[in-house]
Amino acid sequence: MTESAAGALTDRKGPDRNEAASSQFWRGTGEQALFAFLVLFVALVAVLPLARLLWEALAPGGQPSLATAEEVLTRRSTWRATLHSLEVSLGGTVISLLLGSFFAFIVALTDIRAKAALVFCFMLPMMIPPQVTALSWIQVFGPSGSLLNLLGLAPPLGTPHPLYSREGIILLLGIQHAPLVFLALRAGLRALPKEMVEAARASGASGVQVFQTILLPLMVPSLVAGTALAFVSAIGNFGIPAMLGIPARYTVLPTLIYQRLSDFGPDIISQVAVLSVLVSVIAAGGFALQAWLLKRRDYRTIGAPSQALSYHLGKRRGWVEAFCWLVILFILVLPLAALSAASLVKAYGLSLSAESFTLQHYTDAIFRHDATARGFFNSLALASGTAVLLIALAVPLAYFVVWRRTALLRVLNALAELPYALPGAVLAIAAILVFLKPLPLLGFSIYGTLWIIFAAYLARFLTLGLRPVISGFYQLDRSLEEAAQMAGAGFFRRLLTIILPLTAPVAAAGGLLVFLTAFNEIQVSALLTSSGAETIGVIIFFLDESGSSSMASAVAVMVVAVVMALMLLASGLSKRLPRGVLPWEA
């Protein structure tokens, strides 16, 4: 959820007008038909797969039975993977909390320079696919890393790679999800009323005292929310544990599900359904703990949001800036430099030099390796199709949620968020269960094709496209739409000529977020891919797993280039967007 969307939920202007409008909700048959279609869409993509997953876990083969669940839950491998998942998720969450909160406080509360560039670089690891993150770090510290060989710092050949371990997974999960803590905390700091700070200042409190006694206690909800998001994201992360854990035989629940699916047997689907429910229970436990912690105190505030504090660092500013950019150098620049160096040498393990330099891996990946070219095409097609369709649906859905507020719509909005809140492996197994058999009336199955990945993407990323548009609706004045309605314009005419043009900037931003996330996705597609239906994230994983590390690095560099280009393009359009729609906006 973006910052403006989170803030907009508490900025609901004109409730009387909205309630009056909702009483006229069923006057137009066009609105009825569109609303019914949207309800059906959310039910099919968000509710049906998860309900089917739960039914398969509790009633394998259609007969209620706990035998399969009991068999899976009594295996030592299940609880070993569960323990490993908790270890790396909790450890990664601690790193995310420390790193994300530090950058949020520094960016929001101090006078450091180049904030926009700093935020952009800090957010970039979250936008890069986790398997690319893992691959880039593998190239940094391994004895065969081209960059360290160039600098003469590579460890001796045969030295165990330090990242193929529990600690390596924890480190990269912490870096990957630190931006989630950053976003949650920065949103809270932006929404903090200035009256409390001004009152404390007037009473003689120093800046440090204001931070300790006012800011920090009031930021507990944001810190808890960011921590919960980081934990749940770590629980469901597949790319990093797969790249680092499988070679070290360190199995977590998502990789266990992936490995079980490669087995054969009549009960495999039911078994992985039980594992998926277990992952969901752990993720739900993280959100339940968040809700319990926030209920213990009342954190509501009254007043106009503003920048709460502005600490002038004085002579310390240079040192703080140097430390921040040193962190960026460590978590972003160094891994990407190592990844680029590995993609430019003739053979894996050579140091980068004039003799070893080559672009052959790039030309092979683009022109000669059919699976790579197909993976790029598939990812572009899936990401584009998902973004276009979801934005087309997000505009009318946000219209109903914000301007036709009813209890049913609040439930519909919550259900739309459910697939994104759950780990990707859970959604993938749910999609397999729904689409494994031929579709009713059509008589064919989409399992093993790109269409099953597309269906899963629609469920997974619906809320990413919806949140920015909802944020935009909260900031729009309804007078133009109401005037057109009084003049006799029908619903679809108002939607096309007034509502759509007004929401086009935020809709485009939401579509870009969907495209970026879907283009890089691996959590869902790793379990749904098949020959001819590979995505680029899965191709990178397969190339590295098969020993083609140099080509995997070249493909990963191209993916990072695409991501950065799209982020920069969106940043150039940010002046036309509400504040906070782009998560990397300073």
C-alpha positions in Angstrom: 0.0 0.0 0.0 1.4 3.4 -0.9 1.7 6.3 1.6 -1.0 8.4 0.0 -3.4 5.5 0.0 -2.7 4.8 3.6 -3.2 8.5 4.5 -6.3 8.8 2.4 -8.1 6.2 4.3 -8.1 8.5 7.3 -9.0 11.6 5.2 -12.6 10.9 4.2 -14.1 14.2 3.3 -17.8 14.7 2.8 -19.3 11.6 4.4 -22.8 13.0 4.2 -22.5 13.5 0.5 -21.1 10.0 0.0 -23.9 8.4 2.1 -26.5 10.3 0.2 -25.0 9.1 -3.1 -24.9 5.5 -1.9 -28.6 5.6 -1.3 -29.1 6.2 -5.1 -26.6 3.5 -5.9 -29.1 1.2 -7.6 -30.8 3.7 -9.8 -28.8 3.0 -13.0 -28.9 -0.4 -14.7 -25.4 0.3 -16.1 -24.0 0.8 -12.6 -25.8 -2.4 -11.5 -24.2 -4.5 -14.2 -20.7 -3.1 -13.8 -20.9 -3.5 -10.0 -22.1 -7.1 -10.4 -19.2 -7.8 -12.8 -16.7 -6.4 -10.4 -18.0 -8.4 -7.5 -17.9 -11.5 -9.6 -14.3 -10.7 -10.7 -13.0 -10.2 -7.1 -14.8 -13.4 -6.1 -13.3 -15.5 -8.9 -9.7 -14.2 -8.6 -9.4 -13.5 -4.9 -11.9 -15.7 -3.0 -12.4 -18.9 -5.1 -8.7 -20.0 -5.3 -8.1 -19.6 -1.5 -11.3 -21.3 -0.6 -10.4 -24.1 -3.0 -7.0 -24.4 -1.3 -8.5 -24.7 2.2 -11.0 -27.3 0.9 -8.2 -29.4 -0.6 -6.2 -29.3 2.6 -9.1 -30.4 4.7 -10.9 -32.6 2.2 -8.5 -34.2 -0.2 -10.2 -35.8 -3.1 -13.5 -34.2 -2.1 -13.9 -36.3 1.1 -13.4 -34.5 4.4 -10.4 -36.0 6.1 -7.5 -34.9 8.2 -5.3 -37.9 7.2 -3.2 -36.0 4.7 -2.8 -33.0 7.0 -1.8 -35.3 9.8 0.8 -37.0 7.6 2.3 -33.7 6.4 2.3 -32.1 9.9 4.0 -35.1 11.5 7.0 -35.2 9.1 10.3 -34.0 10.5 11.0 -32.2 7.2 7.9 -30.0 7.6 8.8 -28.7 11.0 12.5 -28.3 10.1 11.4 -26.2 7.1 9.0 -24.3 9.4 11.8 -23.6 11.9 14.1 -22.5 9.2 11.4 -20.1 7.8 10.9 -18.6 11.2 14.6 -18.2 11.8 15.4 -16.4 8.6 12.2 -14.4 8.6 12.6 -13.1 12.2 16.3 -12.5 11.6 15.7 -10.7 8.3 12.9 -8.7 9.9 15.3 -7.4 12.6 17.7 -6.2 9.9 14.8 -4.6 8.0 13.5 -2.8 11.1 16.9 -1.4 11.9 17.8 -0.4 8.4 14.4 0.9 7.3 13.7 2.9 10.5 17.2 4.5 10.4 16.7 5.7 6.8 13.1 6.8 7.5 14.1 9.0 10.5 17.1 10.4 8.7 15.2 11.3 5.5 12.0 12.6 7.2 13.5 14.4 10.2 16.9 15.8 9.2 18.3 18.3 6.7 20.5 15.9 4.7 21.0 16.7 1.1 20.1 14.8 -2.1 17.1 13.1 -0.4 15.4 12.1 -3.6 18.5 10.3 -4.9 19.0 8.6 -1.5 15.4 7.4 -1.4 15.5 6.2 -5.0 18.6 4.1 -4.3 17.3 2.8 -1.0 14.0 1.6 -2.6 15.7 0.0 -5.6 16.5 -3.3 -3.9 12.8 -3.9 -3.2 11.9 -3.3 -6.9 14.7 -5.7 -8.1 13.6 -9.4 -8.2 14.8 -11.3 -5.1 16.6 -13.9 -7.3 18.6 -11.1 -9.0 19.5 -9.7 -5.5 20.7 -13.1 -4.5 22.7 -13.6 -7.7 24.4 -10.2 -7.4 25.5 -10.9 -3.8 26.7 -14.4 -4.8 29.0 -12.7 -7.3 30.4 -10.3 -4.7 31.7 -12.7 -2.1 32.4 -16.0 -3.9 35.9 -17.2 -4.7 34.9 -17.0 -8.4 33.6 -13.5 -8.3 35.0 -11.4 -11.2 35.0 -8.1 -9.3 37.0 -9.4 -6.3 39.4 -11.3 -8.6 39.9 -8.0 -10.4 40.8 -6.3 -7.1 42.8 -9.2 -5.9 40.6 -9.7 -2.9 38.9 -13.0 -3.9 39.1 -15.8 -1.3 41.1 -18.9 -2.4 39.3 -21.4 -4.7 37.5 -24.1 -2.7 36.6 -21.7 0.1 32.9 -22.2 1.1 30.7 -19.4 -0.1 29.6 -17.4 3.0 26.1 -16.6 1.6 25.1 -20.2 1.1 23.9 -20.3 4.7 21.2 -19.3 7.1 23.1 -16.1 7.8 23.3 -15.2 4.1 19.6 -15.6 3.7 18.9 -13.5 6.7 21.1 -10.7 5.5 19.5 -10.5 2.0 15.9 -10.8 3.3 16.7 -7.9 5.6 18.0 -5.8 2.8 15.2 -6.8 0.4 12.4 -5.8 2.8 13.9 -2.9 4.6 12.1 -0.5 2.2 8.7 -1.8 3.6 9.6 -0.6 7.0 10.9 2.7 5.5 7.6 3.3 3.7 5.4 2.5 6.7 7.4 4.7 9.0 7.8 7.6 6.6 4.0 7.6 6.0 3.5 7.8 9.8 5.9 10.7 10.1 4.3 12.6 7.4 0.8 12.2 9.0 1.9 13.3 12.5 0.2 16.5 13.6 2.5 19.4 14.4 0.5 20.7 17.4 2.1 18.1 19.8 5.6 18.9 18.7 4.9 22.7 19.0 3.5 22.3 22.5 6.5 20.3 23.6 8.8 22.9 22.1 6.9 25.7 23.8 7.4 23.9 27.1 11.1 23.9 26.7 11.7 20.3 25.4 14.8 19.7 23.3 14.8 18.0 20.0 16.0 14.8 21.5 13.3 14.9 24.2 10.6 15.5 21.6 11.9 12.5 19.6 12.0 10.2 22.7 8.7 11.2 24.4 6.5 12.2 21.5 7.7 11.0 18.1 8.9 7.5 19.0 5.8 6.5 21.0 3.5 7.8 18.3 5.4 6.0 15.6 4.8 2.6 17.3 1.8 1.8 14.9 3.9 2.5 11.8 6.9 0.5 13.2 4.6 -2.4 14.0 3.0 -2.3 10.6 6.3 -2.1 8.8 7.7 -4.9 10.9 4.6 -7.1 10.1 4.9 -6.4 6.4 8.6 -7.3 6.4 8.0 -10.5 8.3 5.2 -11.7 6.1 7.1 -10.8 3.0 10.1 -12.8 4.3 8.0 -15.8 5.1 6.7 -16.0 1.5 10.0 -15.1 -0.2 11.1 -17.8 -2.6 13.9 -16.2 -4.7 16.5 -15.6 -2.0 16.0 -18.9 0.0 16.0 -20.8 -3.3 19.2 -19.3 -4.7 21.1 -19.4 -1.3 19.4 -22.2 0.6 19.0 -25.0 -1.9 22.8 -25.3 -2.6 23.3 -25.3 1.2 20.5 -27.8 1.8 18.8 -25.3 4.0 15.1 -25.6 3.2 12.3 -23.2 4.1 8.6 -23.7 3.5 8.4 -22.0 0.0 11.3 -24.1 -1.3 9.9 -27.2 0.3 6.7 -26.6 -1.6 8.7 -26.1 -4.8 10.6 -29.3 -4.2 7.5 -31.3 -3.3 5.8 -30.2 -6.5 8.6 -31.8 -8.6 7.7 -35.2 -7.0 5.0 -37.4 -8.4 2.2 -39.1 -6.6 -1.6 -39.0 -6.1 -1.4 -37.0 -2.9 1.2 -34.4 -3.8 -1.3 -31.6 -4.5 -3.1 -32.3 -1.2 0.2 -32.3 0.6 1.4 -29.0 -0.8 -2.0 -27.5 -0.1 -1.5 -28.4 3.6 2.0 -26.8 3.5 0.5 -23.7 1.8 -2.1 -23.4 4.6 0.7 -23.7 7.1 2.5 -20.8 5.5 -0.8 -18.8 5.5 -1.3 -19.5 9.2 2.2 -18.2 10.0 1.6 -15.1 7.8 -1.8 -14.5 9.5 -0.1 -14.9 12.8 2.2 -12.0 12.0 -0.8 -9.7 11.1 -2.7 -11.0 14.2 0.3 -10.0 16.4 0.3 -6.6 14.8 -3.4 -6.1 15.5 -3.0 -7.2 19.2 0.0 -4.9 19.8 -1.9 -1.9 18.3 -5.1 -2.6 20.4 -3.2 -2.3 23.7 -3.1 1.5 23.4 -4.9 4.3 21.6 -2.7 6.0 19.1 -5.2 8.3 17.5 -4.1 11.9 17.1 -5.9 15.2 16.1 -4.4 17.9 14.0 -3.2 18.8 10.6 -0.4 16.6 9.2 3.0 18.3 8.7 6.7 17.7 9.0 7.0 17.0 12.7 10.6 18.0 13.2 13.6 19.2 11.3 16.9 18.4 13.0 19.7 20.6 11.7 22.7 18.3 11.8 25.3 21.1 11.4 28.8 19.8 11.2 27.6 16.2 11.6 25.6 16.4 8.4 28.6 15.4 6.2 29.3 12.3 8.4 25.7 11.2 8.4 25.4 11.7 4.6 28.7 9.7 4.1 27.4 6.9 6.3 24.1 6.7 4.4 25.8 6.6 1.0 28.2 4.0 2.4 25.2 1.8 3.2 23.9 2.4 -0.4 27.3 1.4 -1.7 27.2 -1.8 0.3 23.6 -2.9 -0.3 23.2 -1.7 -4.0 26.3 -0.5 -5.8 28.7 -3.2 -4.9 26.4 -6.2 -5.7 25.3 -4.6 -9.0 28.9 -3.9 -9.9 29.8 -7.5 -9.2 26.9 -8.8 -11.2 27.9 -6.6 -14.1 31.5 -7.8 -14.0 30.4 -11.4 -13.9 28.3 -10.8 -17.0 31.2 -9.3 -19.0 33.8 -12.1 -18.6 34.3 -15.0 -21.0 34.0 -17.7 -18.3 32.7 -17.7 -14.8 35.6 -17.1 -12.3 37.8 -15.0 -14.5 38.7 -11.5 -13.4 37.5 -8.7 -15.6 40.3 -7.5 -17.9 40.8 -6.5 -21.6 41.5 -10.1 -22.5 38.5 -11.6 -20.7 36.0 -8.9 -21.6 33.1 -10.0 -23.8 29.5 -9.2 -24.7 28.8 -12.7 -25.8 26.6 -13.5 -22.9 24.3 -10.6 -23.8 24.1 -11.5 -27.5 23.5 -15.2 -26.6 20.8 -14.3 -24.1 19.0 -12.0 -26.6 19.5 -13.8 -30.0 20.5 -17.4 -29.4 19.0 -18.7 -26.1 15.4 -19.3 -27.0 14.3 -19.8 -23.4 15.7 -16.4 -22.4 14.1 -14.5 -25.3 10.8 -16.3 -24.6 11.1 -15.5 -20.9 11.5 -11.8 -21.6 8.5 -11.9 -24.0 6.4 -13.8 -21.6 7.2 -11.5 -18.7 6.5 -8.4 -20.8 3.2 -9.8 -22.1 2.1 -10.9 -18.7 3.1 -7.7 -16.9 1.5 -5.5 -19.6 -1.7 -7.5 -19.8 -2.0 -7.6 -16.0 -1.4 -3.8 -15.7 -3.8 -2.8 -18.4 -6.6 -5.1 -17.3 -6.3 -4.3 -13.6 -6.2 -0.5 -14.2 -9.3 -0.8 -16.4 -11.0 -2.5 -13.5 -9.4 -0.4 -10.7 -11.0 2.9 -11.9 -14.6 1.8 -11.6 -13.9 -0.3 -8.5 -12.3 2.6 -6.8 -15.2 4.8 -7.8 -17.6 2.5 -6.1 -15.4 2.0 -3.0 -14.9 5.7 -2.4 -18.0 7.4 -3.8 -20.6 4.6 -3.3 -19.6 3.6 0.2 -21.5 0.5 1.5 -20.7 -2.4 3.8 -20.6 -4.7 0.9 -18.0 -2.5 -0.8 -15.8 -2.4 2.3 -15.8 -6.2 2.3 -15.1 -6.3 -1.4 -12.1 -3.9 -0.9 -10.7 -6.1 1.9 -11.1 -9.3 -0.2 -9.2 -7.6 -3.0 -6.2 -7.2 -0.7 -6.2 -10.8 0.5 -4.1 -12.4 -2.2 -1.4 -9.8 -2.0 -1.2 -10.2 1.8 -0.6 -13.9 1.5 2.7 -15.5 0.4 3.0 -16.1 -3.4 3.5 -19.8 -3.0 0.1 -20.0 -1.3 -1.6 -18.3 -4.2 0.3 -20.4 -6.8 -0.9 -23.7 -5.2 -4.5 -22.2 -5.0 -4.3 -21.4 -8.7 -3.2 -25.0 -9.5 -6.1 -26.4 -7.6 -8.6 -24.2 -9.4 -7.2 -24.6 -13.0 -5.8 -28.1 -12.9 -9.1 -29.6 -14.3 -10.8 -28.3 -17.5 -12.7 -25.1 -17.1 -16.5 -25.5 -16.8 -18.4 -25.0 -20.1 -15.1 -24.4 -22.0 -13.8 -28.0 -21.7 -10.1 -27.2 -21.6 -7.5 -26.6 -18.9 -5.1 -23.6 -18.7 -2.8 -25.5 -16.4 0.8 -25.5 -17.8 0.1 -22.4 -19.9 0.7 -18.6 -19.5 -3.0 -18.1 -18.8 -2.7 -19.7 -15.3 0.1 -17.3 -14.5 -1.9 -14.5 -15.8 -4.9 -15.5 -13.7 -2.7 -15.6 -10.6 -1.2 -12.2 -11.4 -4.6 -10.7 -11.6 -5.3 -11.8 -8.1 -1.9 -11.1 -6.7 -1.6 -7.5 -8.0 -5.1 -6.2 -7.9 -4.5 -4.2 -4.8 -1.3 -2.7 -6.2 -3.4 -1.2 -9.0 -6.3 -0.3 -6.8 -4.6 1.6 -3.9 -3.2 4.5 -5.9 -6.5 5.0 -7.7 -8.4 5.0 -4.4 -6.0 7.6 -3.1 -6.7 9.7 -6.2 -10.5 9.5 -5.7 -10.1 10.7 -2.1 -8.4 13.8 -3.4 -11.0 14.6 -6.2 -13.9 16.9 -5.9 -17.1 15.2 -7.1 -18.7 18.5 -8.4 -17.9 17.8 -12.0 -19.3 14.3 -12.0 -22.4 15.5 -10.1 -22.9 18.3 -12.5 -22.7 15.9 -15.5 -25.2 13.6 -13.7 -27.6 16.5 -13.2 -27.3 17.4 -16.9 -28.5 13.9 -17.8 -25.1 12.1 -18.6 -25.3 8.4 -18.1 -22.9 6.5 -15.8 -20.6 5.2 -18.6 -20.5 8.5 -20.2 -19.5 10.2 -16.9 -17.0 7.4 -16.4 -15.3 7.8 -19.8 -15.4 11.6 -20.1 -15.0 12.9 -16.6 -13.8 10.3 -14.1 -11.2 8.5 -16.3 -9.4 11.8 -17.4 -9.3 13.0 -13.8 -7.9 9.7 -12.5 -5.6 9.0 -15.4 -2.3 10.1 -13.7 -2.8 7.9 -10.6 -4.2 5.1 -12.7 -1.0 5.2 -14.8 1.1 5.2 -11.7 -0.8 2.2 -10.4 -0.4 0.5 -13.7 3.4 1.1 -13.7 3.7 -0.3 -10.2 1.8 -3.4 -11.3 4.0 -3.8 -14.4 7.2 -3.4 -12.4 6.2 -5.9 -9.8 4.7 -8.4 -12.3 7.7 -8.2 -14.6 10.0 -9.2 -11.7 7.8 -11.8 -10.1 9.0 -15.2 -9.2 7.2 -16.2 -6.0 4.0 -17.2 -8.0 5.5 -18.1 -11.4 8.2 -20.4 -10.0 5.4 -22.9 -9.1 3.3 -22.3 -12.2 5.9 -22.3 -14.9 6.2 -25.0 -17.5 8.1 -25.6 -20.8 7.3 -22.7 -23.1 5.6 -20.7 -20.3 8.7 -19.5 -18.4 9.0 -15.9 -17.0 12.3 -14.1 -16.9 12.6 -14.4 -13.1 12.3 -18.2 -13.4 14.8 -18.2 -16.3 17.4 -16.5 -14.1 16.9 -19.1 -11.4 17.1 -22.0 -13.9 20.3 -20.6 -15.6 22.1 -20.2 -12.3 20.9 -23.6 -11.1 22.2 -25.3 -14.3 25.7 -23.7 -13.9 25.3 -20.9 -16.5 26.1 -18.2 -14.0 27.6 -15.7 -16.5 24.5 -15.8 -18.8 22.3 -15.6 -15.7 24.2 -12.5 -14.7 23.8 -10.9 -18.1 20.0 -11.5 -18.0 19.8 -10.1 -14.5 21.7 -7.0 -15.5 19.2 -6.4 -18.4 16.3 -6.9 -15.9 17.8 -4.3 -13.5 18.2 -1.9 -16.4 14.6 -2.2 -17.4 13.5 -1.7 -13.8 15.6 1.4 -13.3 14.5 2.9 -16.6 10.8 2.5 -15.7 11.4 3.9 -12.2 13.1 7.0 -13.7 10.3 7.4 -16.2 7.7 7.3 -13.4 9.8 9.8 -11.4 9.7 12.2 -14.3 5.9 12.1 -14.2 5.7 12.4 -10.5 4.8 16.1 -10.5 1.4 15.2 -11.9 0.7 12.6 -9.2 -0.5 12.9 -5.6 2.2 12.7 -3.1 3.2 9.2 -2.1 1.8 7.3 -5.1 5.3 6.4 -6.2 6.9 4.6 -3.2 10.4 5.8 -4.1 9.4 9.5 -4.2 11.2 11.6 -1.6 
